[in-house]
Amino acid sequence: MPRRIRITLTWDGTEFHGWQVQPGLPTIQGTLEEIIGAIEGKPVHVAGSGRTDAGVHARAQVAAFTIGNPIPPDNLRRAVNRLLPPTIRVLDAVETGTDFHPRFDAIAKTYQYTILRSPICSPLEWRYVHHYPYPLSEDAMIAAARLFEGEHDFTAFAASDNRDEEGKSGVRTIFNSTLVRSADRLIYTVRGS
């Protein structure tokens, strides 16, 4: 009996060319499909809640796949983590409804961008921040962040998808968009649907 498994992932995307499978290039989806397919004994498609660009990291990306293997979700999580490179981890795995799709059933997504303002960027942080030690108009940036709030049509920024034929809207709502200042950094956070 086919089972739908929802997983939550975290990864350091430095050595990956984003989420989506690209022939001959390491991607998060490709790595997962290879490992889960080997456990299942046949190809498995892993759908994600969204795509990421090369070098992008994730703290809690949701993905899902369908398998016939009766392995309990927690045992599956452990087995997959043993086979994954140390830069990718499955945080949890649960059985869900067969019609669950992480992209179309997502309630909200949060993106965070960090600008490091100090003169020197630590080698332990350079992969996770944008180092910019030059003058910025922080007050103007904080005011501009609020302009993203509300409903906007993002169709022009989205790749086409076979589900577009179902008439899904490209309109999304940005619940809040904040730019927080600390001693040596600006942290821009966007949360939306």
C-alpha distance (Angstrom), angle and dihedral (degrees) to the residues before:
residue distance angle dihedral
M1 . . .
P2 3.83 . .
R3 3.81 115.7 .
R4 3.80 127.9 -161.0
I5 3.81 112.8 -138.6
R6 3.82 122.6 -163.7
I7 3.80 115.9 -158.1
T8 3.79 133.2 -174.7
L9 3.79 115.2 -145.4
T10 3.77 139.6 -167.3
W11 3.79 124.8 -166.6
D12 3.76 148.5 164.6
G13 3.79 102.7 -126.3
T14 3.80 97.9 -165.9
E15 3.81 95.0 109.9
F16 3.81 96.3 35.7
H17 3.79 131.7 86.1
G18 3.80 93.5 -135.0
W19 3.78 131.5 -81.6
Q20 3.81 104.5 -59.2
V21 3.81 123.5 82.7
Q22 3.81 112.3 -99.6
P23 3.82 118.7 -178.7
G24 3.79 111.7 -106.6
L25 3.81 94.8 3.2
P26 3.83 129.2 98.8
T27 3.81 111.6 -111.8
I28 3.79 133.9 166.2
Q29 3.81 94.2 -117.9
G30 3.81 92.1 46.0
T31 3.80 92.4 50.6
L32 3.82 92.1 48.8
E33 3.81 93.5 46.0
E34 3.80 91.4 50.9
I35 3.82 93.4 50.9
I36 3.81 98.4 39.7
G37 3.81 90.3 43.6
A38 3.81 89.7 53.8
I39 3.82 90.5 51.5
E40 3.82 90.8 47.0
G41 3.81 93.6 43.8
K42 3.82 93.9 -128.1
P43 3.83 137.8 54.5
V44 3.81 115.4 -62.5
H45 3.81 125.0 -166.8
V46 3.82 113.4 -139.8
A47 3.83 112.6 -158.5
G48 3.80 118.8 -158.2
S49 3.79 131.9 -154.0
G50 3.79 89.0 -119.5
R51 3.76 144.3 -18.0
T52 3.76 125.7 -98.1
D53 3.78 131.4 -156.8
A54 3.79 124.9 -117.4
G55 3.78 112.5 -69.3
V56 3.82 95.3 17.1
H57 3.81 117.5 136.5
A58 3.81 128.6 -146.9
R59 3.79 133.2 -152.5
A60 3.80 100.0 -175.4
Q61 3.82 114.6 4.2
V62 3.80 114.3 167.3
A63 3.80 120.5 -140.4
A64 3.80 135.4 165.6
F65 3.78 140.9 -161.8
T66 3.79 140.0 175.0
I67 3.81 121.8 -120.4
G68 3.79 137.5 166.2
N69 3.80 95.1 -148.7
P70 3.84 110.6 114.5
I71 3.83 94.1 -143.9
P72 3.83 110.5 136.5
P73 3.84 112.1 -107.7
D74 3.82 94.8 -114.7
N75 3.81 91.7 50.9
L76 3.80 88.8 47.5
R77 3.82 89.8 52.6
R78 3.80 90.8 52.5
A79 3.82 93.0 46.0
V80 3.81 93.1 49.2
N81 3.82 92.2 46.9
R82 3.81 90.6 52.4
L83 3.81 89.5 56.0
L84 3.82 98.9 39.9
P85 3.79 122.2 90.5
P86 3.83 111.9 -102.0
T87 3.81 89.8 -105.3
I88 3.84 92.4 69.8
R89 3.81 126.6 54.2
V90 3.80 133.9 177.4
L91 3.82 105.4 -137.8
D92 3.79 96.0 -170.5
A93 3.79 142.1 -7.0
V94 3.81 126.2 -158.4
E95 3.77 135.6 170.6
T96 3.80 111.6 -112.5
G97 3.79 139.9 176.0
T98 3.81 116.3 -59.3
D99 3.82 91.3 -119.2
F100 3.83 95.3 53.4
H101 3.80 113.8 126.1
P102 3.82 117.1 -178.1
R103 3.80 94.3 -147.0
F104 3.78 99.7 45.4
D105 3.82 96.6 36.3
A106 3.82 95.3 48.3
I107 3.80 113.3 124.6
A108 3.80 97.1 -166.0
K109 3.78 142.7 -11.3
T110 3.79 128.6 -150.6
Y111 3.78 125.6 -155.5
Q112 3.80 124.9 -172.2
Y113 3.80 128.5 -165.4
T114 3.82 122.5 -174.0
I115 3.80 125.2 -159.8
L116 3.79 112.6 -164.6
R117 3.83 110.0 -148.4
S118 3.82 101.2 -176.8
P119 3.83 119.0 110.2
I120 3.82 92.6 -114.5
C121 3.81 128.3 42.1
S122 3.78 115.1 -146.5
P123 3.81 114.5 -123.6
L124 3.82 86.0 -126.9
E125 3.82 91.4 61.3
W126 3.79 107.1 34.6
R127 3.80 93.6 95.3
Y128 3.80 92.8 53.4
V129 3.81 104.9 42.6
H130 3.77 139.2 47.0
H131 3.80 105.4 -120.2
Y132 3.82 109.7 -142.0
P133 3.84 112.5 156.0
Y134 3.83 93.6 171.8
P135 3.82 130.0 101.3
L136 3.81 116.9 -72.5
S137 3.77 131.8 -179.9
E138 3.80 93.9 -121.5
D139 3.83 94.8 175.5
A140 3.82 90.2 54.8
M141 3.80 90.2 47.7
I142 3.81 91.6 51.1
A143 3.82 90.7 49.9
A144 3.83 91.9 46.9
A145 3.81 91.8 51.1
R146 3.82 88.8 66.2
L147 3.82 90.8 57.4
F148 3.81 89.9 72.2
E149 3.81 92.9 61.1
G150 3.78 118.4 104.6
E151 3.80 134.2 34.0
H152 3.80 120.2 -28.5
D153 3.80 136.0 167.1
F154 3.82 107.6 -120.5
T155 3.83 96.1 176.4
A156 3.81 91.8 116.2
F157 3.83 89.8 59.1
A158 3.82 97.0 47.8
A159 3.79 128.7 89.6
S160 3.80 115.3 -124.0
D161 3.78 116.6 -98.0
N162 3.80 133.1 -173.2
R163 3.80 87.5 -116.2
D164 3.84 88.8 63.6
E165 3.80 85.6 79.6
E166 3.81 87.1 66.0
G167 3.80 88.8 68.1
K168 3.81 97.3 -111.1
S169 3.78 109.6 171.9
G170 3.81 123.3 -117.2
V171 3.80 89.3 -148.8
R172 3.78 113.3 114.8
T173 3.77 134.0 176.1
I174 3.79 123.3 -129.7
F175 3.82 103.6 -151.0
N176 3.75 94.8 -170.2
S177 3.75 139.2 -10.5
T178 3.77 117.0 -166.7
L179 3.75 136.6 179.0
V180 3.79 112.5 -161.2
R181 3.76 122.7 -166.4
S182 3.80 123.0 -147.6
A183 3.80 131.7 169.3
D184 3.80 95.9 -77.1
R185 3.80 108.0 7.2
L186 3.78 149.1 45.1
I187 3.80 116.7 -137.4
Y188 3.80 115.5 -160.4
T189 3.81 114.5 -166.2
V190 3.81 125.7 -175.5
R191 3.82 122.1 -171.0
G192 3.76 120.8 -176.4
S193 3.77 148.2 136.1
